[in-house]
Amino acid sequence: MKKTTGALVRLCATGPLLLALPILGIGAGTASASCSTGGAQTVDTSAVAKQVKVILDGGDI
């Protein structure tokens, strides 16, 4: 009886995960398809530094 109960508990625990795997796979596929592969983008480092300083000082951007 204990082996049957243990197997039933494991099945109930893994069931939702098995149902979620296809959804996670589809989500990962669409996320990777929407990423840009155009190469590196330029970043205005002085603007980023100013924004970080404002945030660290407790202000809003």
Predicted model as a PDB file, atoms N, CA, C, CB and O in Angstrom, pLDDT in the B-factor column:
MODEL        1                                                                  
ATOM      1  N   MET A   1       0.816  -1.194   0.000  1.00 57.00           N  
ATOM      2  CA  MET A   1       0.000   0.000   0.000  1.00 57.00           C  
ATOM      3  C   MET A   1       0.864   1.264   0.000  1.00 57.00           C  
ATOM      4  CB  MET A   1      -0.930  -0.005   1.201  1.00 57.00           C  
ATOM      5  O   MET A   1       0.509   2.249  -0.647  1.00 57.00           O  
ATOM      6  N   LYS A   2       1.976   1.248   0.707  1.00 75.00           N  
ATOM      7  CA  LYS A   2       2.834   2.433   0.770  1.00 75.00           C  
ATOM      8  C   LYS A   2       3.489   2.733  -0.574  1.00 75.00           C  
ATOM      9  CB  LYS A   2       3.906   2.248   1.835  1.00 75.00           C  
ATOM     10  O   LYS A   2       3.651   3.898  -0.935  1.00 75.00           O  
ATOM     11  N   LYS A   3       3.869   1.687  -1.321  1.00 76.00           N  
ATOM     12  CA  LYS A   3       4.489   1.912  -2.631  1.00 76.00           C  
ATOM     13  C   LYS A   3       3.497   2.554  -3.586  1.00 76.00           C  
ATOM     14  CB  LYS A   3       5.011   0.590  -3.221  1.00 76.00           C  
ATOM     15  O   LYS A   3       3.853   3.440  -4.362  1.00 76.00           O  
ATOM     16  N   THR A   4       2.252   2.105  -3.524  1.00 82.00           N  
ATOM     17  CA  THR A   4       1.221   2.664  -4.394  1.00 82.00           C  
ATOM     18  C   THR A   4       0.955   4.113  -4.039  1.00 82.00           C  
ATOM     19  CB  THR A   4      -0.073   1.850  -4.296  1.00 82.00           C  
ATOM     20  O   THR A   4       0.794   4.950  -4.927  1.00 82.00           O  
ATOM     21  N   THR A   5       0.907   4.418  -2.758  1.00 85.00           N  
ATOM     22  CA  THR A   5       0.667   5.789  -2.309  1.00 85.00           C  
ATOM     23  C   THR A   5       1.826   6.692  -2.720  1.00 85.00           C  
ATOM     24  CB  THR A   5       0.469   5.833  -0.781  1.00 85.00           C  
ATOM     25  O   THR A   5       1.605   7.818  -3.165  1.00 85.00           O  
ATOM     26  N   GLY A   6       3.045   6.213  -2.575  1.00 81.00           N  
ATOM     27  CA  GLY A   6       4.219   6.995  -2.968  1.00 81.00           C  
ATOM     28  C   GLY A   6       4.232   7.267  -4.458  1.00 81.00           C  
ATOM     29  O   GLY A   6       4.563   8.372  -4.889  1.00 81.00           O  
ATOM     30  N   ALA A   7       3.877   6.272  -5.241  1.00 80.00           N  
ATOM     31  CA  ALA A   7       3.842   6.458  -6.695  1.00 80.00           C  
ATOM     32  C   ALA A   7       2.761   7.456  -7.077  1.00 80.00           C  
ATOM     33  CB  ALA A   7       3.602   5.115  -7.412  1.00 80.00           C  
ATOM     34  O   ALA A   7       2.963   8.277  -7.972  1.00 80.00           O  
ATOM     35  N   LEU A   8       1.630   7.395  -6.415  1.00 79.00           N  
ATOM     36  CA  LEU A   8       0.540   8.320  -6.701  1.00 79.00           C  
ATOM     37  C   LEU A   8       0.926   9.754  -6.329  1.00 79.00           C  
ATOM     38  CB  LEU A   8      -0.727   7.899  -5.946  1.00 79.00           C  
ATOM     39  O   LEU A   8       0.594  10.693  -7.053  1.00 79.00           O  
ATOM     40  N   VAL A   9       1.619   9.922  -5.217  1.00 81.00           N  
ATOM     41  CA  VAL A   9       2.073  11.254  -4.803  1.00 81.00           C  
ATOM     42  C   VAL A   9       3.079  11.803  -5.814  1.00 81.00           C  
ATOM     43  CB  VAL A   9       2.704  11.204  -3.387  1.00 81.00           C  
ATOM     44  O   VAL A   9       3.004  12.976  -6.179  1.00 81.00           O  
ATOM     45  N   ARG A  10       4.018  10.973  -6.269  1.00 81.00           N  
ATOM     46  CA  ARG A  10       4.999  11.422  -7.266  1.00 81.00           C  
ATOM     47  C   ARG A  10       4.321  11.798  -8.579  1.00 81.00           C  
ATOM     48  CB  ARG A  10       6.048  10.328  -7.516  1.00 81.00           C  
ATOM     49  O   ARG A  10       4.687  12.785  -9.216  1.00 81.00           O  
ATOM     50  N   LEU A  11       3.330  11.005  -8.976  1.00 75.00           N  
ATOM     51  CA  LEU A  11       2.615  11.298 -10.213  1.00 75.00           C  
ATOM     52  C   LEU A  11       1.864  12.617 -10.102  1.00 75.00           C  
ATOM     53  CB  LEU A  11       1.645  10.164 -10.554  1.00 75.00           C  
ATOM     54  O   LEU A  11       1.861  13.413 -11.041  1.00 75.00           O  
ATOM     55  N   CYS A  12       1.234  12.848  -8.968  1.00 78.00           N  
ATOM     56  CA  CYS A  12       0.515  14.113  -8.758  1.00 78.00           C  
ATOM     57  C   CYS A  12       1.477  15.295  -8.703  1.00 78.00           C  
ATOM     58  CB  CYS A  12      -0.309  14.053  -7.463  1.00 78.00           C  
ATOM     59  O   CYS A  12       1.128  16.396  -9.130  1.00 78.00           O  
ATOM     60  N   ALA A  13       2.676  15.082  -8.187  1.00 79.00           N  
ATOM     61  CA  ALA A  13       3.645  16.167  -8.080  1.00 79.00           C  
ATOM     62  C   ALA A  13       4.268  16.499  -9.434  1.00 79.00           C  
ATOM     63  CB  ALA A  13       4.735  15.801  -7.081  1.00 79.00           C  
ATOM     64  O   ALA A  13       4.544  17.666  -9.713  1.00 79.00           O  
ATOM     65  N   THR A  14       4.492  15.498 -10.271  1.00 78.00           N  
ATOM     66  CA  THR A  14       5.145  15.750 -11.546  1.00 78.00           C  
ATOM     67  C   THR A  14       4.160  16.067 -12.667  1.00 78.00           C  
ATOM     68  CB  THR A  14       5.977  14.563 -11.929  1.00 78.00           C  
ATOM     69  O   THR A  14       4.566  16.577 -13.712  1.00 78.00           O  
ATOM     70  N   GLY A  15       2.889  15.780 -12.476  1.00 75.00           N  
ATOM     71  CA  GLY A  15       1.887  16.038 -13.509  1.00 75.00           C  
ATOM     72  C   GLY A  15       1.845  17.481 -13.972  1.00 75.00           C  
ATOM     73  O   GLY A  15       1.929  17.726 -15.175  1.00 75.00           O  
ATOM     74  N   PRO A  16       1.719  18.454 -13.068  1.00 75.00           N  
ATOM     75  CA  PRO A  16       1.685  19.859 -13.504  1.00 75.00           C  
ATOM     76  C   PRO A  16       2.966  20.290 -14.213  1.00 75.00           C  
ATOM     77  CB  PRO A  16       1.444  20.763 -12.312  1.00 75.00           C  
ATOM     78  O   PRO A  16       2.922  21.099 -15.139  1.00 75.00           O  
ATOM     79  N   LEU A  17       4.098  19.756 -13.784  1.00 71.00           N  
ATOM     80  CA  LEU A  17       5.362  20.100 -14.445  1.00 71.00           C  
ATOM     81  C   LEU A  17       5.377  19.588 -15.878  1.00 71.00           C  
ATOM     82  CB  LEU A  17       6.556  19.522 -13.665  1.00 71.00           C  
ATOM     83  O   LEU A  17       5.822  20.285 -16.789  1.00 71.00           O  
ATOM     84  N   LEU A  18       4.891  18.377 -16.072  1.00 72.00           N  
ATOM     85  CA  LEU A  18       4.848  17.816 -17.419  1.00 72.00           C  
ATOM     86  C   LEU A  18       3.889  18.602 -18.311  1.00 72.00           C  
ATOM     87  CB  LEU A  18       4.433  16.343 -17.369  1.00 72.00           C  
ATOM     88  O   LEU A  18       4.116  18.716 -19.516  1.00 72.00           O  
ATOM     89  N   LEU A  19       2.830  19.139 -17.733  1.00 75.00           N  
ATOM     90  CA  LEU A  19       1.912  19.958 -18.509  1.00 75.00           C  
ATOM     91  C   LEU A  19       2.517  21.323 -18.830  1.00 75.00           C  
ATOM     92  CB  LEU A  19       0.599  20.132 -17.755  1.00 75.00           C  
ATOM     93  O   LEU A  19       2.199  21.907 -19.866  1.00 75.00           O  
ATOM     94  N   ALA A  20       3.377  21.834 -17.968  1.00 74.00           N  
ATOM     95  CA  ALA A  20       3.958  23.164 -18.159  1.00 74.00           C  
ATOM     96  C   ALA A  20       5.128  23.160 -19.140  1.00 74.00           C  
ATOM     97  CB  ALA A  20       4.416  23.720 -16.829  1.00 74.00           C  
ATOM     98  O   ALA A  20       5.433  24.201 -19.722  1.00 74.00           O  
ATOM     99  N   LEU A  21       5.778  22.044 -19.336  1.00 72.00           N  
ATOM    100  CA  LEU A  21       6.959  21.996 -20.200  1.00 72.00           C  
ATOM    101  C   LEU A  21       6.678  22.445 -21.633  1.00 72.00           C  
ATOM    102  CB  LEU A  21       7.516  20.598 -20.217  1.00 72.00           C  
ATOM    103  O   LEU A  21       7.467  23.221 -22.172  1.00 72.00           O  
ATOM    104  N   PRO A  22       5.596  22.001 -22.283  1.00 74.00           N  
ATOM    105  CA  PRO A  22       5.357  22.504 -23.643  1.00 74.00           C  
ATOM    106  C   PRO A  22       5.115  24.012 -23.683  1.00 74.00           C  
ATOM    107  CB  PRO A  22       4.168  21.788 -24.255  1.00 74.00           C  
ATOM    108  O   PRO A  22       5.530  24.684 -24.627  1.00 74.00           O  
ATOM    109  N   ILE A  23       4.451  24.535 -22.670  1.00 76.00           N  
ATOM    110  CA  ILE A  23       4.185  25.980 -22.612  1.00 76.00           C  
ATOM    111  C   ILE A  23       5.494  26.739 -22.456  1.00 76.00           C  
ATOM    112  CB  ILE A  23       3.220  26.323 -21.445  1.00 76.00           C  
ATOM    113  O   ILE A  23       5.696  27.766 -23.104  1.00 76.00           O  
ATOM    114  N   LEU A  24       6.381  26.245 -21.605  1.00 71.00           N  
ATOM    115  CA  LEU A  24       7.682  26.889 -21.424  1.00 71.00           C  
ATOM    116  C   LEU A  24       8.510  26.816 -22.698  1.00 71.00           C  
ATOM    117  CB  LEU A  24       8.443  26.240 -20.266  1.00 71.00           C  
ATOM    118  O   LEU A  24       9.220  27.763 -23.037  1.00 71.00           O  
ATOM    119  N   GLY A  25       8.421  25.693 -23.403  1.00 69.00           N  
ATOM    120  CA  GLY A  25       9.156  25.547 -24.652  1.00 69.00           C  
ATOM    121  C   GLY A  25       8.675  26.512 -25.716  1.00 69.00           C  
ATOM    122  O   GLY A  25       9.480  27.094 -26.443  1.00 69.00           O  
ATOM    123  N   ILE A  26       7.370  26.683 -25.809  1.00 72.00           N  
ATOM    124  CA  ILE A  26       6.815  27.626 -26.785  1.00 72.00           C  
ATOM    125  C   ILE A  26       7.226  29.053 -26.424  1.00 72.00           C  
ATOM    126  CB  ILE A  26       5.268  27.508 -26.847  1.00 72.00           C  
ATOM    127  O   ILE A  26       7.591  29.840 -27.297  1.00 72.00           O  
ATOM    128  N   GLY A  27       7.164  29.379 -25.140  1.00 68.00           N  
ATOM    129  CA  GLY A  27       7.563  30.714 -24.697  1.00 68.00           C  
ATOM    130  C   GLY A  27       9.021  30.999 -24.980  1.00 68.00           C  
ATOM    131  O   GLY A  27       9.367  32.106 -25.393  1.00 68.00           O  
ATOM    132  N   ALA A  28       9.872  30.029 -24.767  1.00 66.00           N  
ATOM    133  CA  ALA A  28      11.298  30.218 -25.037  1.00 66.00           C  
ATOM    134  C   ALA A  28      11.551  30.366 -26.532  1.00 66.00           C  
ATOM    135  CB  ALA A  28      12.111  29.043 -24.478  1.00 66.00           C  
ATOM    136  O   ALA A  28      12.426  31.131 -26.939  1.00 66.00           O  
ATOM    137  N   GLY A  29      10.804  29.651 -27.341  1.00 62.00           N  
ATOM    138  CA  GLY A  29      10.979  29.749 -28.786  1.00 62.00           C  
ATOM    139  C   GLY A  29      10.581  31.108 -29.322  1.00 62.00           C  
ATOM    140  O   GLY A  29      11.264  31.659 -30.184  1.00 62.00           O  
ATOM    141  N   THR A  30       9.480  31.656 -28.821  1.00 63.00           N  
ATOM    142  CA  THR A  30       9.054  32.967 -29.305  1.00 63.00           C  
ATOM    143  C   THR A  30       9.945  34.069 -28.759  1.00 63.00           C  
ATOM    144  CB  THR A  30       7.602  33.231 -28.919  1.00 63.00           C  
ATOM    145  O   THR A  30      10.154  35.082 -29.428  1.00 63.00           O  
ATOM    146  N   ALA A  31      10.471  33.888 -27.560  1.00 58.00           N  
ATOM    147  CA  ALA A  31      11.343  34.911 -26.989  1.00 58.00           C  
ATOM    148  C   ALA A  31      12.655  34.985 -27.774  1.00 58.00           C  
ATOM    149  CB  ALA A  31      11.621  34.616 -25.497  1.00 58.00           C  
ATOM    150  O   ALA A  31      13.164  36.075 -28.035  1.00 58.00           O  
ATOM    151  N   SER A  32      13.191  33.848 -28.141  1.00 54.00           N  
ATOM    152  CA  SER A  32      14.447  33.877 -28.877  1.00 54.00           C  
ATOM    153  C   SER A  32      14.242  34.377 -30.303  1.00 54.00           C  
ATOM    154  CB  SER A  32      15.081  32.491 -28.895  1.00 54.00           C  
ATOM    155  O   SER A  32      15.155  34.948 -30.900  1.00 54.00           O  
ATOM    156  N   ALA A  33      13.041  34.165 -30.852  1.00 53.00           N  
ATOM    157  CA  ALA A  33      12.775  34.625 -32.207  1.00 53.00           C  
ATOM    158  C   ALA A  33      12.612  36.135 -32.264  1.00 53.00           C  
ATOM    159  CB  ALA A  33      11.535  33.950 -32.755  1.00 53.00           C  
ATOM    160  O   ALA A  33      12.821  36.742 -33.314  1.00 53.00           O  
ATOM    161  N   SER A  34      12.240  36.749 -31.143  1.00 55.00           N  
ATOM    162  CA  SER A  34      12.014  38.187 -31.154  1.00 55.00           C  
ATOM    163  C   SER A  34      13.270  38.995 -30.815  1.00 55.00           C  
ATOM    164  CB  SER A  34      10.918  38.530 -30.187  1.00 55.00           C  
ATOM    165  O   SER A  34      13.240  40.225 -30.866  1.00 55.00           O  
ATOM    166  N   CYS A  35      14.355  38.331 -30.475  1.00 56.00           N  
ATOM    167  CA  CYS A  35      15.594  39.031 -30.141  1.00 56.00           C  
ATOM    168  C   CYS A  35      16.277  39.524 -31.408  1.00 56.00           C  
ATOM    169  CB  CYS A  35      16.540  38.114 -29.344  1.00 56.00           C  
ATOM    170  O   CYS A  35      16.268  38.860 -32.444  1.00 56.00           O  
ATOM    171  N   SER A  36      16.862  40.694 -31.295  1.00 63.00           N  
ATOM    172  CA  SER A  36      17.570  41.265 -32.431  1.00 63.00           C  
ATOM    173  C   SER A  36      18.942  40.619 -32.566  1.00 63.00           C  
ATOM    174  CB  SER A  36      17.703  42.791 -32.280  1.00 63.00           C  
ATOM    175  O   SER A  36      19.636  40.391 -31.575  1.00 63.00           O  
ATOM    176  N   THR A  37      19.321  40.329 -33.796  1.00 63.00           N  
ATOM    177  CA  THR A  37      20.651  39.774 -34.049  1.00 63.00           C  
ATOM    178  C   THR A  37      21.455  40.726 -34.922  1.00 63.00           C  
ATOM    179  CB  THR A  37      20.550  38.386 -34.717  1.00 63.00           C  
ATOM    180  O   THR A  37      22.343  40.305 -35.662  1.00 63.00           O  
ATOM    181  N   GLY A  38      21.134  42.013 -34.828  1.00 71.00           N  
ATOM    182  CA  GLY A  38      21.775  43.003 -35.684  1.00 71.00           C  
ATOM    183  C   GLY A  38      23.156  43.421 -35.227  1.00 71.00           C  
ATOM    184  O   GLY A  38      23.741  44.314 -35.839  1.00 71.00           O  
ATOM    185  N   GLY A  39      23.700  42.832 -34.202  1.00 73.00           N  
ATOM    186  CA  GLY A  39      25.036  43.189 -33.738  1.00 73.00           C  
ATOM    187  C   GLY A  39      24.976  44.089 -32.514  1.00 73.00           C  
ATOM    188  O   GLY A  39      23.921  44.264 -31.903  1.00 73.00           O  
ATOM    189  N   ALA A  40      26.112  44.648 -32.171  1.00 74.00           N  
ATOM    190  CA  ALA A  40      26.223  45.469 -30.974  1.00 74.00           C  
ATOM    191  C   ALA A  40      25.527  46.815 -31.169  1.00 74.00           C  
ATOM    192  CB  ALA A  40      27.695  45.682 -30.610  1.00 74.00           C  
ATOM    193  O   ALA A  40      25.508  47.374 -32.265  1.00 74.00           O  
ATOM    194  N   GLN A  41      24.958  47.315 -30.079  1.00 77.00           N  
ATOM    195  CA  GLN A  41      24.324  48.627 -30.098  1.00 77.00           C  
ATOM    196  C   GLN A  41      25.171  49.592 -29.281  1.00 77.00           C  
ATOM    197  CB  GLN A  41      22.871  48.558 -29.547  1.00 77.00           C  
ATOM    198  O   GLN A  41      25.811  49.198 -28.307  1.00 77.00           O  
ATOM    199  N   THR A  42      25.170  50.852 -29.682  1.00 85.00           N  
ATOM    200  CA  THR A  42      25.935  51.841 -28.933  1.00 85.00           C  
ATOM    201  C   THR A  42      25.170  52.237 -27.676  1.00 85.00           C  
ATOM    202  CB  THR A  42      26.231  53.082 -29.804  1.00 85.00           C  
ATOM    203  O   THR A  42      23.940  52.256 -27.663  1.00 85.00           O  
ATOM    204  N   VAL A  43      25.906  52.549 -26.634  1.00 87.00           N  
ATOM    205  CA  VAL A  43      25.331  52.946 -25.358  1.00 87.00           C  
ATOM    206  C   VAL A  43      25.962  54.265 -24.946  1.00 87.00           C  
ATOM    207  CB  VAL A  43      25.549  51.853 -24.268  1.00 87.00           C  
ATOM    208  O   VAL A  43      27.184  54.413 -24.961  1.00 87.00           O  
ATOM    209  N   ASP A  44      25.122  55.215 -24.581  1.00 91.00           N  
ATOM    210  CA  ASP A  44      25.613  56.507 -24.087  1.00 91.00           C  
ATOM    211  C   ASP A  44      25.972  56.326 -22.616  1.00 91.00           C  
ATOM    212  CB  ASP A  44      24.539  57.655 -24.279  1.00 91.00           C  
ATOM    213  O   ASP A  44      25.116  56.452 -21.741  1.00 91.00           O  
ATOM    214  N   THR A  45      27.240  56.030 -22.351  1.00 92.00           N  
ATOM    215  CA  THR A  45      27.662  55.700 -20.995  1.00 92.00           C  
ATOM    216  C   THR A  45      27.513  56.873 -20.036  1.00 92.00           C  
ATOM    217  CB  THR A  45      29.095  55.233 -21.003  1.00 92.00           C  
ATOM    218  O   THR A  45      27.239  56.665 -18.854  1.00 92.00           O  
ATOM    219  N   SER A  46      27.684  58.088 -20.512  1.00 94.00           N  
ATOM    220  CA  SER A  46      27.531  59.231 -19.604  1.00 94.00           C  
ATOM    221  C   SER A  46      26.076  59.391 -19.188  1.00 94.00           C  
ATOM    222  CB  SER A  46      28.039  60.527 -20.269  1.00 94.00           C  
ATOM    223  O   SER A  46      25.806  59.757 -18.044  1.00 94.00           O  
ATOM    224  N   ALA A  47      25.132  59.125 -20.087  1.00 93.00           N  
ATOM    225  CA  ALA A  47      23.710  59.204 -19.733  1.00 93.00           C  
ATOM    226  C   ALA A  47      23.341  58.104 -18.743  1.00 93.00           C  
ATOM    227  CB  ALA A  47      22.829  59.099 -20.995  1.00 93.00           C  
ATOM    228  O   ALA A  47      22.568  58.334 -17.812  1.00 93.00           O  
ATOM    229  N   VAL A  48      23.895  56.911 -18.946  1.00 92.00           N  
ATOM    230  CA  VAL A  48      23.636  55.808 -18.021  1.00 92.00           C  
ATOM    231  C   VAL A  48      24.206  56.135 -16.650  1.00 92.00           C  
ATOM    232  CB  VAL A  48      24.238  54.492 -18.554  1.00 92.00           C  
ATOM    233  O   VAL A  48      23.558  55.884 -15.634  1.00 92.00           O  
ATOM    234  N   ALA A  49      25.403  56.688 -16.613  1.00 94.00           N  
ATOM    235  CA  ALA A  49      26.026  57.050 -15.336  1.00 94.00           C  
ATOM    236  C   ALA A  49      25.205  58.097 -14.603  1.00 94.00           C  
ATOM    237  CB  ALA A  49      27.449  57.567 -15.561  1.00 94.00           C  
ATOM    238  O   ALA A  49      25.061  58.031 -13.382  1.00 94.00           O  
ATOM    239  N   LYS A  50      24.662  59.069 -15.343  1.00 93.00           N  
ATOM    240  CA  LYS A  50      23.822  60.092 -14.710  1.00 93.00           C  
ATOM    241  C   LYS A  50      22.556  59.481 -14.136  1.00 93.00           C  
ATOM    242  CB  LYS A  50      23.463  61.190 -15.714  1.00 93.00           C  
ATOM    243  O   LYS A  50      22.139  59.839 -13.034  1.00 93.00           O  
ATOM    244  N   GLN A  51      21.939  58.563 -14.870  1.00 92.00           N  
ATOM    245  CA  GLN A  51      20.725  57.921 -14.387  1.00 92.00           C  
ATOM    246  C   GLN A  51      21.003  57.085 -13.147  1.00 92.00           C  
ATOM    247  CB  GLN A  51      20.115  57.053 -15.478  1.00 92.00           C  
ATOM    248  O   GLN A  51      20.216  57.096 -12.201  1.00 92.00           O  
ATOM    249  N   VAL A  52      22.112  56.363 -13.147  1.00 91.00           N  
ATOM    250  CA  VAL A  52      22.482  55.554 -11.983  1.00 91.00           C  
ATOM    251  C   VAL A  52      22.709  56.450 -10.779  1.00 91.00           C  
ATOM    252  CB  VAL A  52      23.744  54.716 -12.273  1.00 91.00           C  
ATOM    253  O   VAL A  52      22.267  56.132  -9.674  1.00 91.00           O  
ATOM    254  N   LYS A  53      23.401  57.576 -10.984  1.00 92.00           N  
ATOM    255  CA  LYS A  53      23.655  58.500  -9.877  1.00 92.00           C  
ATOM    256  C   LYS A  53      22.356  59.041  -9.311  1.00 92.00           C  
ATOM    257  CB  LYS A  53      24.547  59.653 -10.333  1.00 92.00           C  
ATOM    258  O   LYS A  53      22.201  59.123  -8.093  1.00 92.00           O  
ATOM    259  N   VAL A  54      21.413  59.415 -10.180  1.00 90.00           N  
ATOM    260  CA  VAL A  54      20.121  59.904  -9.722  1.00 90.00           C  
ATOM    261  C   VAL A  54      19.397  58.853  -8.913  1.00 90.00           C  
ATOM    262  CB  VAL A  54      19.268  60.335 -10.895  1.00 90.00           C  
ATOM    263  O   VAL A  54      18.833  59.153  -7.861  1.00 90.00           O  
ATOM    264  N   ILE A  55      19.407  57.618  -9.398  1.00 88.00           N  
ATOM    265  CA  ILE A  55      18.730  56.522  -8.674  1.00 88.00           C  
ATOM    266  C   ILE A  55      19.383  56.289  -7.321  1.00 88.00           C  
ATOM    267  CB  ILE A  55      18.757  55.217  -9.504  1.00 88.00           C  
ATOM    268  O   ILE A  55      18.689  56.148  -6.314  1.00 88.00           O  
ATOM    269  N   LEU A  56      20.697  56.248  -7.286  1.00 91.00           N  
ATOM    270  CA  LEU A  56      21.409  56.015  -6.020  1.00 91.00           C  
ATOM    271  C   LEU A  56      21.209  57.175  -5.039  1.00 91.00           C  
ATOM    272  CB  LEU A  56      22.911  55.810  -6.286  1.00 91.00           C  
ATOM    273  O   LEU A  56      21.238  56.969  -3.826  1.00 91.00           O  
ATOM    274  N   ASP A  57      21.010  58.365  -5.546  1.00 89.00           N  
ATOM    275  CA  ASP A  57      20.760  59.511  -4.674  1.00 89.00           C  
ATOM    276  C   ASP A  57      19.323  59.545  -4.174  1.00 89.00           C  
ATOM    277  CB  ASP A  57      21.080  60.800  -5.403  1.00 89.00           C  
ATOM    278  O   ASP A  57      18.975  60.396  -3.355  1.00 89.00           O  
ATOM    279  N   GLY A  58      18.483  58.632  -4.656  1.00 85.00           N  
ATOM    280  CA  GLY A  58      17.116  58.540  -4.178  1.00 85.00           C  
ATOM    281  C   GLY A  58      16.099  59.287  -5.011  1.00 85.00           C  
ATOM    282  O   GLY A  58      14.938  59.396  -4.615  1.00 85.00           O  
ATOM    283  N   GLY A  59      16.506  59.801  -6.154  1.00 74.00           N  
ATOM    284  CA  GLY A  59      15.580  60.527  -7.001  1.00 74.00           C  
ATOM    285  C   GLY A  59      14.966  59.643  -8.058  1.00 74.00           C  
ATOM    286  O   GLY A  59      15.307  58.469  -8.196  1.00 74.00           O  
ATOM    287  N   ASP A  60      14.048  60.239  -8.804  1.00 68.00           N  
ATOM    288  CA  ASP A  60      13.419  59.544  -9.926  1.00 68.00           C  
ATOM    289  C   ASP A  60      14.090  59.949 -11.223  1.00 68.00           C  
ATOM    290  CB  ASP A  60      11.908  59.844  -9.986  1.00 68.00           C  
ATOM    291  O   ASP A  60      14.691  61.018 -11.325  1.00 68.00           O  
ATOM    292  N   ILE A  61      13.978  59.095 -12.187  1.00 59.00           N  
ATOM    293  CA  ILE A  61      14.565  59.405 -13.503  1.00 59.00           C  
ATOM    294  C   ILE A  61      13.653  60.363 -14.224  1.00 59.00           C  
ATOM    295  CB  ILE A  61      14.787  58.115 -14.354  1.00 59.00           C  
ATOM    296  O   ILE A  61      13.944  60.763 -15.352  1.00 59.00           O  
TER     297      ILE A  61                                                      
ENDMDL                                                                          
END                                                                             
